[in-house]
């Protein structure tokens, strides 16, 4: 088990190093197609390749994007 220095319980979404598509779309309340449109338009961070058939979104990038939208 990986240790995360956080006030959130281990295993919570806030502790995830990466968000997979299903968890991310649920967190943001948007569909996959909307998310891919935002990525294509440069309005959302691009995913990173995690394996031959898997991509994920860096949690720190997602959290920064959410914070920037809340500040706007």
mmCIF file of the C-alpha atoms, coordinates in Angstrom:
data_MODEL
# 
_entry.id   MODEL 
# 
loop_
_atom_site.group_PDB 
_atom_site.id 
_atom_site.type_symbol 
_atom_site.label_atom_id 
_atom_site.label_alt_id 
_atom_site.label_comp_id 
_atom_site.label_asym_id 
_atom_site.label_entity_id 
_atom_site.label_seq_id 
_atom_site.pdbx_PDB_ins_code 
_atom_site.Cartn_x 
_atom_site.Cartn_y 
_atom_site.Cartn_z 
_atom_site.occupancy 
_atom_site.B_iso_or_equiv 
_atom_site.pdbx_formal_charge 
_atom_site.auth_seq_id 
_atom_site.auth_comp_id 
_atom_site.auth_asym_id 
_atom_site.auth_atom_id 
_atom_site.pdbx_PDB_model_num 
ATOM 1  C CA . UNK A 1 1  ? 0.000   0.000  0.000   1.00 0.00 ? 1  UNK A CA 1 
ATOM 2  C CA . UNK A 1 2  ? 1.301   3.433  -0.904  1.00 0.00 ? 2  UNK A CA 1 
ATOM 3  C CA . UNK A 1 3  ? 1.304   6.111  1.786   1.00 0.00 ? 3  UNK A CA 1 
ATOM 4  C CA . UNK A 1 4  ? -0.157  9.486  0.907   1.00 0.00 ? 4  UNK A CA 1 
ATOM 5  C CA . UNK A 1 5  ? 0.396   12.554 3.094   1.00 0.00 ? 5  UNK A CA 1 
ATOM 6  C CA . UNK A 1 6  ? -3.122  13.912 3.016   1.00 0.00 ? 6  UNK A CA 1 
ATOM 7  C CA . UNK A 1 7  ? -5.979  14.790 5.298   1.00 0.00 ? 7  UNK A CA 1 
ATOM 8  C CA . UNK A 1 8  ? -8.194  12.474 3.219   1.00 0.00 ? 8  UNK A CA 1 
ATOM 9  C CA . UNK A 1 9  ? -8.448  8.778  4.084   1.00 0.00 ? 9  UNK A CA 1 
ATOM 10 C CA . UNK A 1 10 ? -6.140  6.498  2.081   1.00 0.00 ? 10 UNK A CA 1 
ATOM 11 C CA . UNK A 1 11 ? -7.849  5.237  -1.060  1.00 0.00 ? 11 UNK A CA 1 
ATOM 12 C CA . UNK A 1 12 ? -10.070 8.291  -1.453  1.00 0.00 ? 12 UNK A CA 1 
ATOM 13 C CA . UNK A 1 13 ? -10.342 10.010 -4.819  1.00 0.00 ? 13 UNK A CA 1 
ATOM 14 C CA . UNK A 1 14 ? -8.197  12.879 -3.541  1.00 0.00 ? 14 UNK A CA 1 
ATOM 15 C CA . UNK A 1 15 ? -5.323  10.439 -2.952  1.00 0.00 ? 15 UNK A CA 1 
ATOM 16 C CA . UNK A 1 16 ? -5.376  8.911  -6.424  1.00 0.00 ? 16 UNK A CA 1 
ATOM 17 C CA . UNK A 1 17 ? -2.210  9.557  -8.417  1.00 0.00 ? 17 UNK A CA 1 
ATOM 18 C CA . UNK A 1 18 ? -4.247  9.189  -11.604 1.00 0.00 ? 18 UNK A CA 1 
ATOM 19 C CA . UNK A 1 19 ? -7.907  9.355  -12.500 1.00 0.00 ? 19 UNK A CA 1 
ATOM 20 C CA . UNK A 1 20 ? -9.184  6.798  -14.968 1.00 0.00 ? 20 UNK A CA 1 
ATOM 21 C CA . UNK A 1 21 ? -11.891 7.923  -17.378 1.00 0.00 ? 21 UNK A CA 1 
ATOM 22 C CA . UNK A 1 22 ? -14.884 6.497  -15.506 1.00 0.00 ? 22 UNK A CA 1 
ATOM 23 C CA . UNK A 1 23 ? -13.951 8.012  -12.179 1.00 0.00 ? 23 UNK A CA 1 
ATOM 24 C CA . UNK A 1 24 ? -13.035 11.346 -13.790 1.00 0.00 ? 24 UNK A CA 1 
ATOM 25 C CA . UNK A 1 25 ? -16.277 11.735 -15.736 1.00 0.00 ? 25 UNK A CA 1 
ATOM 26 C CA . UNK A 1 26 ? -18.227 10.925 -12.558 1.00 0.00 ? 26 UNK A CA 1 
ATOM 27 C CA . UNK A 1 27 ? -16.201 13.466 -10.560 1.00 0.00 ? 27 UNK A CA 1 
ATOM 28 C CA . UNK A 1 28 ? -16.711 16.213 -13.152 1.00 0.00 ? 28 UNK A CA 1 
ATOM 29 C CA . UNK A 1 29 ? -20.295 15.320 -14.049 1.00 0.00 ? 29 UNK A CA 1 
ATOM 30 C CA . UNK A 1 30 ? -19.618 15.279 -17.797 1.00 0.00 ? 30 UNK A CA 1 
ATOM 31 C CA . UNK A 1 31 ? -19.528 12.575 -20.446 1.00 0.00 ? 31 UNK A CA 1 
ATOM 32 C CA . UNK A 1 32 ? -16.503 11.111 -22.206 1.00 0.00 ? 32 UNK A CA 1 
ATOM 33 C CA . UNK A 1 33 ? -17.228 12.997 -25.429 1.00 0.00 ? 33 UNK A CA 1 
ATOM 34 C CA . UNK A 1 34 ? -17.360 16.337 -23.601 1.00 0.00 ? 34 UNK A CA 1 
ATOM 35 C CA . UNK A 1 35 ? -14.087 15.586 -21.855 1.00 0.00 ? 35 UNK A CA 1 
ATOM 36 C CA . UNK A 1 36 ? -12.404 14.668 -25.152 1.00 0.00 ? 36 UNK A CA 1 
ATOM 37 C CA . UNK A 1 37 ? -13.749 17.869 -26.752 1.00 0.00 ? 37 UNK A CA 1 
ATOM 38 C CA . UNK A 1 38 ? -12.211 19.901 -23.916 1.00 0.00 ? 38 UNK A CA 1 
ATOM 39 C CA . UNK A 1 39 ? -8.881  18.091 -24.352 1.00 0.00 ? 39 UNK A CA 1 
ATOM 40 C CA . UNK A 1 40 ? -8.883  18.678 -28.108 1.00 0.00 ? 40 UNK A CA 1 
ATOM 41 C CA . UNK A 1 41 ? -9.659  22.369 -27.571 1.00 0.00 ? 41 UNK A CA 1 
ATOM 42 C CA . UNK A 1 42 ? -6.873  22.679 -24.970 1.00 0.00 ? 42 UNK A CA 1 
ATOM 43 C CA . UNK A 1 43 ? -9.341  23.378 -22.172 1.00 0.00 ? 43 UNK A CA 1 
ATOM 44 C CA . UNK A 1 44 ? -8.497  20.282 -20.110 1.00 0.00 ? 44 UNK A CA 1 
ATOM 45 C CA . UNK A 1 45 ? -5.218  18.466 -19.331 1.00 0.00 ? 45 UNK A CA 1 
ATOM 46 C CA . UNK A 1 46 ? -4.281  15.646 -21.681 1.00 0.00 ? 46 UNK A CA 1 
ATOM 47 C CA . UNK A 1 47 ? -4.193  12.065 -20.428 1.00 0.00 ? 47 UNK A CA 1 
ATOM 48 C CA . UNK A 1 48 ? -0.956  10.135 -19.981 1.00 0.00 ? 48 UNK A CA 1 
ATOM 49 C CA . UNK A 1 49 ? -0.354  6.600  -21.163 1.00 0.00 ? 49 UNK A CA 1 
ATOM 50 C CA . UNK A 1 50 ? -0.336  4.146  -18.252 1.00 0.00 ? 50 UNK A CA 1 
ATOM 51 C CA . UNK A 1 51 ? 0.071   0.984  -20.294 1.00 0.00 ? 51 UNK A CA 1 
ATOM 52 C CA . UNK A 1 52 ? -0.533  -0.464 -23.747 1.00 0.00 ? 52 UNK A CA 1 
ATOM 53 C CA . UNK A 1 53 ? -4.313  -0.036 -23.474 1.00 0.00 ? 53 UNK A CA 1 
ATOM 54 C CA . UNK A 1 54 ? -4.740  2.344  -20.552 1.00 0.00 ? 54 UNK A CA 1 
ATOM 55 C CA . UNK A 1 55 ? -4.599  6.090  -20.052 1.00 0.00 ? 55 UNK A CA 1 
ATOM 56 C CA . UNK A 1 56 ? -5.106  8.183  -16.950 1.00 0.00 ? 56 UNK A CA 1 
ATOM 57 C CA . UNK A 1 57 ? -5.239  11.806 -15.964 1.00 0.00 ? 57 UNK A CA 1 
ATOM 58 C CA . UNK A 1 58 ? -2.739  13.111 -13.397 1.00 0.00 ? 58 UNK A CA 1 
ATOM 59 C CA . UNK A 1 59 ? -4.650  13.907 -10.226 1.00 0.00 ? 59 UNK A CA 1 
ATOM 60 C CA . UNK A 1 60 ? -2.569  17.026 -9.597  1.00 0.00 ? 60 UNK A CA 1 
ATOM 61 C CA . UNK A 1 61 ? -3.472  18.342 -13.078 1.00 0.00 ? 61 UNK A CA 1 
ATOM 62 C CA . UNK A 1 62 ? -7.165  17.629 -12.528 1.00 0.00 ? 62 UNK A CA 1 
ATOM 63 C CA . UNK A 1 63 ? -7.155  19.281 -9.098  1.00 0.00 ? 63 UNK A CA 1 
ATOM 64 C CA . UNK A 1 64 ? -5.350  22.346 -10.499 1.00 0.00 ? 64 UNK A CA 1 
ATOM 65 C CA . UNK A 1 65 ? -7.883  22.574 -13.334 1.00 0.00 ? 65 UNK A CA 1 
ATOM 66 C CA . UNK A 1 66 ? -10.791 22.410 -10.852 1.00 0.00 ? 66 UNK A CA 1 
ATOM 67 C CA . UNK A 1 67 ? -9.159  25.061 -8.622  1.00 0.00 ? 67 UNK A CA 1 
ATOM 68 C CA . UNK A 1 68 ? -8.637  27.373 -11.604 1.00 0.00 ? 68 UNK A CA 1 
ATOM 69 C CA . UNK A 1 69 ? -12.295 27.040 -12.607 1.00 0.00 ? 69 UNK A CA 1 
ATOM 70 C CA . UNK A 1 70 ? -13.442 27.760 -9.039  1.00 0.00 ? 70 UNK A CA 1 
ATOM 71 C CA . UNK A 1 71 ? -11.226 30.862 -8.909  1.00 0.00 ? 71 UNK A CA 1 
ATOM 72 C CA . UNK A 1 72 ? -12.571 32.203 -12.227 1.00 0.00 ? 72 UNK A CA 1 
# 
